[in-house]
Every structure is written in structure tokens, then in C-alpha cells.
């Protein structure tokens, strides 16, 4: 289950977040960047107000990579009674020493390391987090004015980060000026939580969070159990924006045209160890769920198609265009609303013409092919 984390600046916003049914209340001072900390007393007030209704996390401030300073701040905020501590780790030589300094404290409180997508996050720190008892790791952005997470790192790189963290049994979160269209792109990666601030506010991250804005985001992140106590939601469907329609409304077509990427492809020896340009054209026939689409729940985003292609391309050398086309078709048909897909793959550097393959695949009952 992917949880919704909402960053709030005090009791009033915490109450709004509760009304919006968020999963985790995160305490920070948004005016002071990604890791701006609230005073410890303000954190205690929110912990007392929440009174166990939801887990509470708190950032420990914009700290220099000094082990003593980091440990002191962490101990101070651990004493407030929060469920999780968030510690920012800068890409500096002393980051490893800071992790080790927190090892003893990690036995008594859940510590989540925060790495920054716009500072080339150091994947080599992940095993060290495990060795020192960290509960999880979060990928965020340090600079909020230059775009969100997926403008700093491609989806395939985010996917590798999530997969590596989960393989090490770390809980993993994604944040960084996330917006509604990012949600269907990130849910298939199955992080443990998605963190929001700006998207929940009335006008920018420094303004107050808004209950209606929270509910709009909440609707895009499936809850494990419905409010009436019914069976758990089918995450595989809801995570991709699927809402069952009472009647058959027919289909629409979404498409990606002339999407060109360099990749390693080809069965000849001279094609190995080098990249060549490949063009993708994909059309997906999608089951409609409403006559009046209003938000991301009602559509299948073309970004999901492009993300899938990027991830397949990044996975390594593929001998045949046919294999590549089949991989793309399977990725698109994994979305339960796609009933048919057309995939055209062209190698553009086989002079004097382009060559390739075009396939059509249809969803079969009980299958993705």
C-alpha cells in the first residue's frame, strides 16, 4: 500500500490534514526548505493533538554533515514523541559518519534518511543505512523552485532507487514538489509513501494547506480499506487510475508519436557497445470510465507509456526490434484499462532507410497479452 504523507506546519494544518484523511502527518517549516524544522515544542503540541490517530514524522533541520550535531538534533526531536525522524544527508564525505552516529538511536526510534534528487543521491549509502538500523529512505528535492522530482531524475532512475531500497528491506518514500499528474507515474513503482506539500496548498508551499486540495490528491492514491470497512481496494487497478464503469462507455485512443531515444539494439556484433536512435509510435485503445473526465483518475496518462519505454531502453541491450516491441506492448497492456495496443519500432540509423516492426496486441481474458 502506498501511503499519503502531508507536510504541515503546526496544529491547525495537522487538523486539516486529518480531515483530508492523509496517512502520515509530517512536521516541517516549509519556509525553510525541504528540511526546515519546527521548534521542538511545536512538534510536541502536534504529537499531543494527533494523539495516535495517525503516525507523525518530523524533520530535524537543515543540518551540516557533522556527526555530533546530527545526533544532538535527532535526540532532541526523538524526545518529542514522533513516530519517525527524517534526517537529511548531503552528498558530503561525512554523511557516512553521520549515519553511523545514529545507529544507537535507531534502536529506539524509526529514522528515515532523506537524499536529494538534485544532488545526485549516493546509492552506496543505502547498505550503510541498513547496517545502522535505519527504518527507511526518502528521495526528495532540495531546490523547490526548479521543478519536481521527475524533472530532476527520470522515472527509470527513480525506479532503480526504489527497487534497490526495497531489496534492502528499507521503507522508501518519494517527494519533491509532486503534483497530481506525477501520481499515476509513481504508483506503479510501489514506494511505501508519497510526500506532498505544494500540491496541498492554496497558492504555493508557504501558504496554508487546503482540505479540498488534500482530497483531490487523496482520491488518486488508493486507500487500503474503504471507509465503510469493505474489502481492501484492488491496488493493481486503482494505482493506474482505473475506476469501474457501470456501463460500457466505449474506448478512446491515446498515443505517443515519433518518440526517439538512443539505445543499444541489434543482433550484429558491430551493434553491441554502441547506441543508435530508435523511434517509437504507440497507440493504446483505452476503456472510458466517464463521459466527463475531470482529473487524473479518469484518464490513462501518455506519460506512463513514455516512462515504460524509457525504463525498457535503460534496462540494457536488446537484440531484436521485435523483442523491443513486445516488451512495450506488454508494459502498456499491464494497465487494466488498455484493451488493445499498436506498437511501431523503427531503427533510424540503418542507412539509407529506417527499418523496424509494427505489432498489434489485444488483451485476452485473464491475460495481459
C-alpha positions in Angstrom: 0.0 0.0 0.0 1.3 3.5 -0.9 0.6 6.0 1.9 -0.1 9.7 1.5 2.3 11.9 3.6 1.3 15.5 4.1 3.8 18.1 5.4 2.2 20.5 7.8 3.5 23.5 9.9 1.5 23.1 13.1 -1.7 22.1 14.8 -4.1 23.9 12.5 -2.7 22.3 9.4 -2.5 19.0 11.1 -6.2 19.2 11.8 -6.8 20.0 8.1 -4.7 17.0 7.1 -6.7 14.7 9.4 -9.9 15.9 7.9 -8.4 15.1 4.5 -7.6 11.5 5.7 -3.9 11.6 5.0 -1.9 8.6 6.2 1.2 10.3 7.7 1.4 13.8 9.3 4.8 15.3 8.6 6.1 18.3 10.5 8.3 20.9 9.0 8.8 24.6 8.4 8.2 24.9 4.6 9.6 28.4 4.5 13.0 27.0 5.4 13.3 24.5 2.5 12.9 20.7 2.3 14.2 20.1 5.8 13.3 23.2 7.7 12.4 22.2 11.3 9.7 23.4 13.6 10.7 24.2 17.2 10.6 21.0 19.3 7.8 22.4 21.5 5.6 22.9 18.3 6.3 19.3 17.3 5.2 18.1 20.8 2.0 20.1 20.5 1.1 18.4 17.2 2.0 14.9 18.6 -0.3 15.5 21.6 -3.0 16.8 19.3 -2.8 13.8 16.9 -2.8 11.5 19.9 -2.0 8.4 17.9 -4.7 8.8 15.3 -2.0 8.9 12.6 1.7 8.3 12.5 3.7 11.6 12.9 7.1 12.4 11.4 9.3 15.4 11.8 12.4 16.7 10.1 15.4 17.6 12.2 16.5 20.7 10.3 19.0 21.7 7.7 22.0 20.2 9.4 25.7 20.3 8.5 27.2 16.9 8.0 28.7 16.9 11.4 28.0 13.6 13.3 27.8 15.3 16.7 25.4 18.0 15.5 23.2 15.5 13.7 23.0 13.2 16.7 22.1 16.0 19.1 19.3 17.3 16.8 18.0 13.7 16.3 17.9 13.1 20.1 16.1 16.4 20.6 13.3 15.6 18.1 13.1 11.9 19.2 12.2 13.2 22.7 9.1 14.9 21.2 7.4 11.5 20.8 7.2 11.4 16.9 7.0 8.1 15.2 9.6 8.9 12.6 12.6 11.2 12.4 13.7 12.5 9.0 17.4 13.2 8.6 18.8 14.9 5.5 22.0 13.5 4.1 24.0 15.8 1.9 26.4 14.3 -0.6 29.5 15.0 1.5 32.3 12.8 2.9 30.9 13.0 6.4 27.5 11.6 5.5 28.6 8.1 6.3 29.9 9.1 9.7 26.6 10.8 10.4 24.7 7.6 9.6 27.0 5.6 12.0 26.5 8.2 14.7 22.7 7.5 14.6 23.0 3.7 14.9 22.3 3.5 18.6 19.3 6.0 18.5 17.9 4.0 15.6 17.2 1.1 18.0 14.5 3.2 19.8 13.0 5.4 17.1 12.4 5.0 13.4 14.8 7.1 11.4 14.3 7.9 7.7 17.2 9.2 5.7 16.4 11.9 3.1 18.5 12.0 -0.1 18.2 14.7 -2.7 17.5 14.0 -6.4 19.1 17.3 -7.4 22.3 16.4 -5.6 23.0 13.0 -7.3 21.8 10.8 -4.5 24.5 8.3 -3.3 23.1 4.8 -3.7 26.1 3.4 -1.9 24.8 4.8 1.3 21.7 2.5 1.3 23.5 -0.6 2.6 25.1 1.6 5.4 21.6 2.7 6.4 20.6 -0.9 6.8 23.7 -1.7 8.8 22.9 1.1 11.3 19.2 0.2 11.8 17.6 3.0 9.7 13.9 2.4 9.1 13.8 3.9 5.6 15.0 6.3 3.0 13.3 9.1 1.1 14.1 10.7 -2.2 13.3 14.4 -2.2 14.4 17.6 -3.9 16.5 20.3 -2.2 15.6 23.2 -4.5 11.9 23.6 -4.8 11.8 26.4 -7.4 13.3 24.5 -10.3 10.8 21.7 -10.8 9.7 18.5 -9.1 11.3 15.1 -8.7 10.6 13.8 -12.2 12.3 16.9 -13.7 15.4 16.1 -11.7 15.5 12.3 -12.2 14.0 10.2 -15.0 11.4 7.6 -14.0 13.7 4.7 -14.7 16.3 6.1 -12.3 13.7 6.6 -9.6 12.5 3.1 -10.2 16.1 1.8 -9.7 16.3 3.7 -6.5 13.0 2.3 -5.2 13.9 -1.2 -6.2 17.3 -1.1 -4.5 15.9 0.3 -1.3 13.1 -2.2 -1.2 15.6 -5.1 -1.9 17.5 -4.0 1.2 14.2 -4.1 3.2 14.2 -0.3 3.7 10.9 1.6 3.6 11.1 4.1 0.7 9.3 7.4 0.1 9.2 9.8 -2.8 8.7 13.5 -2.6 9.8 16.7 -4.2 7.2 19.2 -5.4 5.0 16.3 -6.6 1.8 17.1 -8.5 -1.3 15.2 -9.4 0.0 14.0 -12.8 3.0 12.5 -11.1 0.9 10.1 -9.1 -0.1 7.6 -11.8 3.5 7.6 -12.9 4.9 6.9 -9.5 2.3 4.5 -8.1 3.4 1.5 -10.3 6.9 1.8 -8.7 5.2 0.9 -5.4 7.0 3.2 -3.0 5.8 3.0 0.6 4.7 6.6 0.7 4.4 9.7 -1.5 5.0 13.1 0.2 3.3 16.3 -0.7 3.3 20.0 0.4 2.9 22.4 -2.6 0.1 20.4 -4.2 -1.9 20.6 -1.0 -1.7 24.4 -0.6 -3.9 27.1 -1.8 -1.1 29.1 -3.5 2.4 27.9 -3.1 4.1 25.8 -0.4 4.3 28.6 2.1 0.6 29.2 2.1 -1.9 27.1 4.1 -2.8 23.6 3.1 -6.4 23.2 1.8 -8.8 20.4 2.6 -10.2 20.2 -0.9 -6.7 20.1 -2.4 -5.8 17.2 0.0 -8.9 15.3 -1.0 -8.0 15.7 -4.7 -4.7 14.1 -4.0 -6.2 11.5 -1.7 -8.6 10.3 -4.5 -5.6 9.5 -6.6 -3.8 7.4 -4.0 -5.8 4.2 -3.2 -6.6 3.5 0.4 -6.1 0.0 1.6 -9.5 -0.3 3.2 -12.6 1.7 2.3 -14.2 4.0 4.9 -17.2 1.6 5.3 -14.9 -1.2 6.2 -15.3 -3.1 2.9 -12.6 -5.3 1.5 -9.2 -3.8 0.5 -9.2 -1.9 -2.8 -7.6 -3.7 -5.7 -4.4 -1.6 -5.8 -3.3 -3.0 -9.2 -6.3 -1.4 -10.8 -6.6 1.8 -8.7 -3.0 2.6 -8.9 -3.3 3.0 -12.6 -6.3 5.3 -12.4 -9.0 2.6 -13.0 -12.5 3.4 -11.8 -15.1 0.7 -12.8 -17.8 2.0 -15.1 -21.4 0.9 -14.6 -22.0 0.8 -18.3 -19.7 0.3 -21.3 -18.8 3.8 -22.5 -16.6 2.6 -25.3 -12.9 3.4 -25.8 -10.7 6.3 -26.6 -7.2 6.2 -28.1 -4.1 7.8 -26.6 -0.9 7.9 -28.5 2.8 8.7 -28.4 4.2 9.7 -31.8 7.8 9.9 -33.0 9.4 9.4 -29.6 13.1 8.9 -30.4 15.6 7.6 -27.9 19.2 6.4 -28.2 19.5 2.7 -27.1 21.6 -0.4 -27.5 19.9 -2.6 -30.1 20.8 -5.1 -32.8 21.9 -8.7 -33.3 25.1 -7.9 -35.2 28.4 -7.8 -33.2 29.1 -4.3 -34.6 25.8 -3.1 -32.9 27.0 -4.0 -29.4 28.6 -1.5 -27.1 27.1 1.4 -29.1 23.8 3.3 -29.2 21.6 4.1 -32.2 18.4 6.1 -32.4 15.1 4.2 -32.3 11.7 5.8 -32.9 8.6 4.6 -31.1 5.0 5.1 -32.2 2.4 3.7 -29.7 -1.4 3.9 -29.8 -3.4 2.5 -26.9 -7.1 1.8 -27.1 -8.4 2.7 -23.6 -11.7 1.9 -21.9 -13.5 5.0 -21.0 -14.8 5.4 -17.4 -16.7 8.6 -17.6 -18.3 11.0 -20.2 -16.9 13.9 -18.3 -13.2 13.4 -17.4 -12.1 15.9 -14.8 -8.9 14.6 -13.2 -6.2 12.0 -13.4 -8.5 9.2 -12.2 -10.4 9.4 -15.4 -7.5 9.1 -17.9 -4.6 6.9 -18.8 -1.6 9.2 -19.0 0.6 9.1 -22.0 3.5 9.7 -19.6 3.0 6.1 -18.4 3.7 4.9 -22.0 6.8 7.1 -22.3 8.1 6.1 -18.8 7.7 2.5 -19.7 9.7 2.9 -22.9 12.5 4.8 -21.1 12.7 2.1 -18.5 12.8 -0.7 -21.1 15.5 1.1 -23.0 17.5 1.7 -19.9 17.5 -2.0 -19.0 20.3 -2.8 -21.4 21.0 -4.2 -24.9 18.1 -5.8 -26.8 18.9 -7.9 -29.9 15.7 -7.6 -31.9 13.2 -4.8 -32.7 10.5 -7.5 -32.4 11.6 -8.2 -28.8 11.5 -4.5 -28.0 8.1 -4.0 -29.5 6.7 -7.0 -27.5 8.2 -5.5 -24.2 6.5 -2.2 -24.9 3.2 -3.8 -25.8 3.3 -5.9 -22.6 4.0 -2.8 -20.5 1.1 -0.9 -22.0 -1.3 -3.8 -21.7 -0.4 -4.1 -18.0 -2.7 -1.2 -17.5 -6.1 -2.8 -17.0 -8.0 -0.1 -18.9 -6.0 -0.8 -22.1 -7.8 -3.2 -24.4 -5.6 -3.0 -27.5 -2.2 -1.6 -28.3 -0.3 -0.8 -31.6 3.4 -0.5 -31.3 5.8 0.6 -34.1 9.6 0.4 -33.5 12.0 1.8 -36.1 15.8 1.7 -36.2 16.7 5.0 -37.7 20.4 4.5 -38.5 20.3 1.6 -40.8 21.1 3.6 -43.9 19.7 4.5 -46.3 16.3 3.8 -44.8 14.6 3.2 -41.4 13.7 -0.4 -40.6 11.6 -1.9 -37.9 8.4 -3.7 -36.9 4.8 -2.9 -36.2 2.7 -5.1 -33.9 -0.9 -5.1 -32.6 -1.7 -6.9 -29.4 -5.1 -7.3 -27.7 -6.0 -8.0 -24.1 -7.1 -11.6 -23.6 -9.4 -12.5 -20.8 -7.3 -13.2 -17.7 -4.1 -12.2 -19.5 -2.1 -9.1 -20.4 -1.5 -10.3 -23.9 
